[in-house]
Amino acid sequence: MFAAAAAGRPVVVTDPAGPPAAAPSDLPPETFLVVVTSGTSGHPRPVLRTAASWTSSFAAFGDLTGIGPDDRVLLTGPLHATMHLFAAVHTLAVGAHLVDDPASATVAHAVPSRLATLLDELDDLDDLDAASANSPLRTVVVAGASLPDALAARARDRGLAVVEYYGAAELSFVAARRVPGPLRPFPGAEIELRAGVLWVRSPYLSLGYPGGVDGPYRRDPDGFATVGDLAEAVDAADGAITGGLRIRGRGDAAITTAGATVVAEDVEQALSTLPGVAAVAVVGVPHPRLGHLVVAVVQPAPGADLTGIRGDARRRLRAQSLPRRWLIADSLPRTPGGKVARHAVSAAVAALDDGRPAPAGAPVLRPLPSTP
């Protein structure tokens, strides 16, 4: 990638397990990188980026995370995921070392689901060797999906500094925090909330998509851009985000049911805190009277008893947000960025309803047993 960039040739980075990708034609001359991203939609889209849109964030990212030339930085995901590709480029740019051994790393980049596994691995090392309790790992950098409070607390109980940031392939950095503080605008980013939709203006924005490619990225004449993510201010003054920000998820994940709008991520966040739930995906399926039904697909924790989950959910959720249908999956598919691949879950629900086998990459589903 660096060799091609040094030669002035754009680099295409894509999932090697996906279809072959060629560089789109008629790229803007300043294009440094073409990342093919699909997110939760499952529709691959090339995103064009200049070198400056990344390098201009290096200093602020270094200040936020404390990553310097003496660090050994662990990547826990594939390089075709932009969060890991950026992490690798930043690591090399500051003179730090990339490593693949959790026991030797001082910093780790991870999505929340991988962070949980990493903490388990470190616990196992502690059990094998008491000396490993002095692991050099000091900081974890988390992105790709919302960080559950319980997981953040577990990392901090281990003595780790936890940095979380929110962004998108098209937007790069938008907001960040050092846990337990709230998300605030990333240095250099200006944030506006327009009817609950987050817009940002910064030097980190991508060039968007090549001609003929459609996607959620929009940019207005004033330089503010959005991918349609919903957010709300924890506190605001004169339209500026002052006290913090809460990301509610992608607007295209909104489910209209019985005249109410339910955001899938809100329901998932509530259900993920229930006993016995390892992961959960919430989707909407068409319904002739309600418009859509809210359906929860739950991945149980090992040995979990989910017979009481419906009652637990009723005590946690408002009536319109309560799933009307519950399904079980042994494992939920995820995007390279660590989010649940909601499009694959929706395809699995549709196949189940049609009496077809689950499509490739989609989970096999079964109904949650009724409470006796």
N, C-alpha and C positions, 0 to 999 in steps of 0.2 A: 504493500500500500504506500509506504513512504517513498520507495523507489519510483513508483508511477507518479506520485505527486511531485517529486523533485524534477521529473521529466516534463511536468506540465500536463500530464494526462489525467483526466478524472478517473476515479476508482469506483467500481461497482461492488458493493458488499451485499451478499444475499445468503439465504439459508441454503447450504449445500444439499439438504434433503429435499428442497423444493425444485420447481422447474428452472431450467437454465435461464439466466438473465443477461441481456446485453445492454450496453450503455444506450440510453435513449438518444435519438438524433436531435440536432439543433439545441445542444445544451448552452446555457449562458457561459461566456468565456471564463468567468470567475469560479465556475463549478470545480470543487475539490473532491467531493464525495457524493456518491449516489447510494443511498441506503434503501433497500427494499423492505418495507415494513407492512405488517398486516394487522397488528394489534388484536383486538378481540373480534374484529369483523370478519377475518379470514380472507379479505380481499387484498392481495399484495399491491402496494403502491410505492413507486420510487419517489424518494424525497431528496431534493438537491440541496447541497450545503457548501458554503464557502469555507476556506480554512480559517478565516478570521472569526467566523461565527462560533468556532470552538476555541481557538487560541485566546480570544479576548476574555474568556471566562476562566482561564487557568489560574490567574492570581487570586480571584475571589474564591474559587473552589479550593485552592490550597489553603487560604486563610480559614475557610469554613471547616475543612477536614483535618488540617494540620499535616497533610502528606508532604514529605520532603525527601531529599536525596538519600537519606539513611534508611528509608522505609522499605519493607518487603511487602508488596501489595498482592493480595490473593484475589483472583477473579473466580467467580463461582458459576458463571454462565457463559453462553456461546458468544463469540465475537461478532456474529451477525445481529445480535441485539445491541441497539445503539448505546444503552447505558454501559455495557461491558466494553464495547469498542472505544467509547470516550474514556472510560477508566484506564484502558490500556495505553491509549495515546497520551493521556495526562501523566500517567506514571513514568513513561519513557521520557516525556518532555522535561520533567523536573529532575531526571537522573535517578529515580528510584528503580527498584527491581521488581519484576513480575515473578510471582511464584505460584506453584500449584499444591503446596503442602500447608494445610491449615496449622500444623504444629509450629511452623517457622514464621508465619505471617505476623506482621505488626498491624496491618490494616486489611480489611476484607470488604469487598463490594458484593452485595447480595440482594435479591428480592426477598420479601418477607418469608415465603415458604422455604427458600433455601437457607435463610438465616436460622430458622428453627432446626433444620437438619445440621447445620454447622455447629450450633450450640450442643446438640446431641453428640456430635463427633468429639467435641472438646471434652464433654462430660465423660465419654468413654475413655479418652486418653488419661483423664484424671484418675479413673478407676484402675487403669493399667499401671500408671506410674505417678506416684505422688509428686514427683518433681515437676511434672507437666502442669501442675496447678499454677506454676509460675510461667504460664504461656506468655510469649511476647505480645500476643494480640492485645491491642489497646483501643482500637476504633473500628466500628462497623459503619459502613455507608449503605443506606437502604433506599431503594427506589423501585419503580415498576408497578407497585400496588400499595394501597394504604397499609401502614404499619400498625398492627393491633397493639393496644396498650399493654396487654399481658405479655406479649413477646418482647416489647421494648423494655418492660420492667425486668424480665428474665435476663436480658443482655446486660442491663445496668447492674443487676444484682451480682453479676459476674465481674463487675468492675470495668465494663467496657463503656467508652464514650459512644453514643449513638447519634449519627447524623442522618437525617432523612431529607430527601428533596423530591419535589414534584416537577415534572416536565413532560414533554412529548417529543417524539422524533422531529416533528415539524417546528416546535417552539424552543427546544433545548430547555435551559433552566428557567423556571418561572418562580418557584418559591422553595424555601429550605428552612430547616430548623436544627438546632441541637436539642435533643430530647432531654428534659420534658417540656421545653418551650414550644410555643405555637409556630406553625408555618408562617413565615413572613416573606415579602418579596425578595427574591434573590438580588444581591447587589447589582445595580444597573438595569433592573427590570421595573417597569411601571405597570401596575395592574389596575384594571377597571372591571367592575361588575355591572353588566348591562342585562337587566331583567334576569338576574341569576346566572348569566353566562359569563365565563371568565375571558377577558381580553388582556393581552400583554403587549407592550412595546419594549424592545431591548435590542442590543447589538448581537444577540445570540440567535435570532430568528433564522430559519432556513429560507431558501429561495422559493420554497413551495414545490409543486409538482411539475413535471414536464408537460408540454402541450398535449392536450387530448386525454389527460389523466384527471379524473374527478376524485375528490376526497373531502374530508371535513375542514381542511385548512382554508381560512378566509382572512384577507387582509384589507383594512380600510384605507382611505386616502391619507389618514394621519399616521399610518405606520403601525397601528395596533392590529394584532392578529389573534385568531382563536381557532381551536379545533372542536368547539362546541361543548367543552367540559363545563359542568355546573359547579358552582362554588357559592359559599356564603361567608360573610365577614364575621369573625368573632367580635370585632369592635371596629367601628369606622368613624371617621370625622371628616366632614366636607368631601365625602366620596373617596377619601384615601384610606387604604388599609393600614390601620395603626396597631390594633391589638392582636391580629392574627387572621388566619384564613383556614377554612375547612373545605376540602375538595369533596364534592358529592358524586362525581363520576361523569361519564360521558352522557350527553343529552340524548344520544340515540339509544341509550339503554333505558329510557323512560317507557313505562308501561301504562297505557290508558285502560282503566278497568272501572266499570260502573260510573263513568264520568269523572273519576279521580285520576291524578297522575302519580304514579309510584315510581321512584328511582330505584333500579335494581340494586345498585351499590349500597343504598341506605339499608335495604332489607338484608342484604348479605352481611353487612357489618353487624347488624343486630343479631342475626342468627349464628354468626361465627363465634359469638361469646357464650353460646348455650353449651351445657355439658354434653360431651360425646361427639361434638362436631369438629372434625378435622379440617374440612373445607366445605364451601357451599356455593352453588351458582343459582341465581334467580333469573328466570326467563318468563316471557309472556307468550301464551299460545292463544290463537283466535278462539272467540266464544260468540255464538250467535246473539246472545242477549247482553253480555257484559262488555263486549268489545274484545277484551283479552282476559284470560285467567292468569293470576300470579302463581307460578309453579316453582317450587324449591327442589333442587337436586342436591342431596347431602352426601358427602363422603364421610362415613363414620370414622371416628378414632378407633384404633385397635381395641377390640373387646367391649366397645361401647354398647349401651342399651338405650335405644332412641325411642322407646315406647312412650315416654313422657314429653317428647319434643313439641307436640302440638300445643299442649297446655302451657309449656314454658314460653312458646312463641306468642300465645294469646296474651300473656302477661307482659310481653316486651314490645309488641307492635300494635299500632292502630288498626282498626278493623279493615280499612281499605288496603292496607299493606300486608295483611296476613295471607300467607299462601293458602290457596284453596285446594292445592294438590301437592303431594309430597312423594318424591322418588328417591331411590338410593343408587349410588354408583360406587364401586370399589375404589375408583380413582378418577379425579376430574382432570381433563386435559388442560394444559397451560400454554400460553404463548411464550416465545423466547424471553419476553420481558417479565414473565412471572405472573401475569394476570390469568385468571380462568378464561379459557377460550369459549366465550359464551355462544359463538356461532356454532361450535361443534356440539355443545350441550343442546341447543335448540334443534339441531339436526337429529340428535339422538331421540329427543322427545317426539318429534314429528314421525320418525321411523317407528317408534314404539306404538304410536297411535294408529299408524297405517299397517301395522303387523309386519313390518319389514325388519331385516337385521340392521343393527347400528352401522352407519357408514364408517369407512376407514377414518381413523383418528377420533372418532366419537365414542363416548363411553357406553357400555352396556348398562341399561337401567332396569330397575325392578321397583314395584310399588313398596312404599313404607307400610309395614303391617299396621293394621288398625289397632288402637288401644283397646284392650279387653274391657 
